[in-house]
Amino acid sequence: MQGASNDILWTKLIWKNCIPQAKTLVLWKFIMQNKLPTDDVLQSRGCNIVSRCDLCGCFIEHADHLILQCSFASKIWDWLEIKL
């Protein structure tokens, strides 16, 4: 059950009143259906590429890393939380 509470906390960063729900819902579906063209998805579709996060240059690029774990993305989320 602990994983579920973590999911709820980070979703609060996405669902903001000032962002139109239609925009957030499209992005949410895109991510949840694994349609974001990250390196891991492209590799699973047969593309032979070396994976590295373009934002931080440190880790394999996948959706969870880009949205939640990347140090660069974390700074953006922190900035957005202050601004919104």
SEGUKE-238709 format. One line per 4 residues: number of its first residue (from 1); their letters; for each residue x, y, z of N, C-alpha, C. Coordinates in steps of 0.2 Angstrom, whole numbers. Layout:
BEGIN
NUM> a> X:Y:Z:X:Y:Z:X:Y:Z | ...
END
This chain:
BEGIN
1> mqga> 4:-6:0:0:0:0:4:6:0 | 11:6:2:15:12:2:16:15:-5 | 17:10:-10:18:13:-16:12:17:-19 | 6:15:-17:0:19:-19:0:26:-16
5> sndi> 3:27:-10:3:34:-7:8:38:-11 | 14:35:-13:19:39:-17:16:41:-23 | 12:37:-27:8:38:-33:4:44:-32 | 0:44:-26:-4:50:-25:-1:56:-24
9> lwtk> 5:56:-20:9:62:-19:11:66:-25 | 14:62:-30:17:65:-36:12:67:-41 | 6:64:-41:1:66:-45:-2:73:-43 | -1:74:-37:-4:81:-35:1:87:-38
13> liwk> 7:85:-40:11:90:-44:8:91:-51 | 5:86:-54:3:86:-61:-4:90:-61 | -9:88:-57:-16:90:-57:-16:97:-53 | -16:102:-57:-16:109:-54:-22:112:-57
17> ncip> -25:117:-53:-31:120:-56:-30:125:-61 | -24:127:-62:-22:132:-67:-20:129:-73 | -20:123:-74:-18:119:-80:-25:116:-82 | -27:117:-88:-33:114:-91:-33:107:-90
21> qakt> -38:104:-88:-38:96:-87:-38:93:-93 | -40:95:-99:-40:92:-105:-32:91:-107 | -28:96:-106:-21:96:-107:-18:90:-103 | -19:91:-96:-16:86:-92:-18:79:-93
25> lvlw> -25:78:-95:-27:71:-96:-24:68:-102 | -23:72:-108:-19:70:-114:-12:67:-112 | -9:72:-108:-2:70:-106:-2:64:-102 | -6:63:-97:-7:58:-92:-8:51:-96
29> kfim> -12:51:-101:-14:45:-105:-8:43:-109 | -4:48:-112:2:47:-116:7:44:-112 | 8:46:-106:13:43:-102:11:36:-99 | 5:35:-97:2:29:-94:2:24:-99
33> qnkl> 1:25:-106:0:20:-111:7:19:-114 | 12:21:-111:19:20:-113:20:23:-120 | 17:28:-122:18:31:-129:23:37:-129 | 26:39:-124:31:44:-124:37:41:-127
37> ptdd> 40:44:-132:46:41:-136:52:41:-132 | 53:38:-127:59:38:-123:63:32:-126 | 70:33:-124:74:28:-127:72:21:-125 | 70:19:-119:68:12:-118:62:10:-122
41> vlqs> 57:14:-124:52:13:-128:54:11:-135 | 59:16:-138:61:15:-144:65:9:-145 | 69:7:-140:73:1:-140:68:-5:-140 | 63:-5:-136:58:-11:-137:55:-11:-143
45> rgcn> 55:-6:-147:52:-6:-154:57:-8:-159 | 63:-10:-157:68:-12:-162:74:-7:-164 | 73:-1:-161:78:4:-163:85:2:-159 | 90:2:-162:97:1:-159:100:7:-157
49> ivsr> 99:10:-151:102:16:-149:105:15:-142 | 110:19:-140:112:20:-133:108:25:-129 | 106:23:-123:102:27:-120:106:31:-114 | 104:37:-114:107:42:-109:102:48:-109
53> cdlc> 100:50:-103:95:55:-102:98:62:-105 | 95:65:-109:97:71:-112:97:77:-107 | 93:76:-102:93:82:-97:99:82:-92 | 100:76:-89:106:76:-84:112:72:-87
57> gcfi> 111:68:-92:117:64:-95:119:59:-91 | 115:57:-85:118:52:-81:114:45:-81 | 108:45:-83:104:38:-82:101:36:-89 | 99:30:-89:95:28:-95:89:32:-95
61> ehad> 87:34:-101:81:38:-102:75:33:-102 | 70:34:-97:64:31:-97:59:36:-94 | 52:35:-95:47:40:-93:48:42:-85 | 49:36:-81:49:38:-74:55:42:-72
65> hlil> 61:41:-75:67:45:-74:65:52:-76 | 63:53:-83:62:60:-85:57:64:-81 | 52:61:-79:47:64:-75:48:65:-68 | 51:60:-65:51:60:-57:58:60:-54
69> qcsf> 63:56:-58:69:55:-55:75:59:-57 | 74:62:-63:80:66:-65:81:72:-61 | 87:74:-60:89:80:-56:86:86:-59 | 87:87:-66:85:92:-69:77:93:-69
73> aski> 73:87:-70:66:87:-69:64:89:-62 | 67:87:-57:66:89:-51:66:96:-49 | 71:99:-52:72:107:-51:66:110:-55 | 64:108:-61:58:110:-64:52:110:-60
77> wdwl> 50:104:-57:45:102:-53:45:107:-47 | 50:108:-44:51:112:-38:49:119:-40 | 52:122:-46:50:128:-48:43:129:-50 | 40:124:-53:33:125:-55:28:125:-48
81> eikl> 30:121:-43:27:121:-37:27:128:-34 | 32:131:-34:32:138:-31:28:143:-36 | 29:142:-42:25:147:-47:18:146:-47 | 16:139:-46:8:138:-47:5:138:-40
END
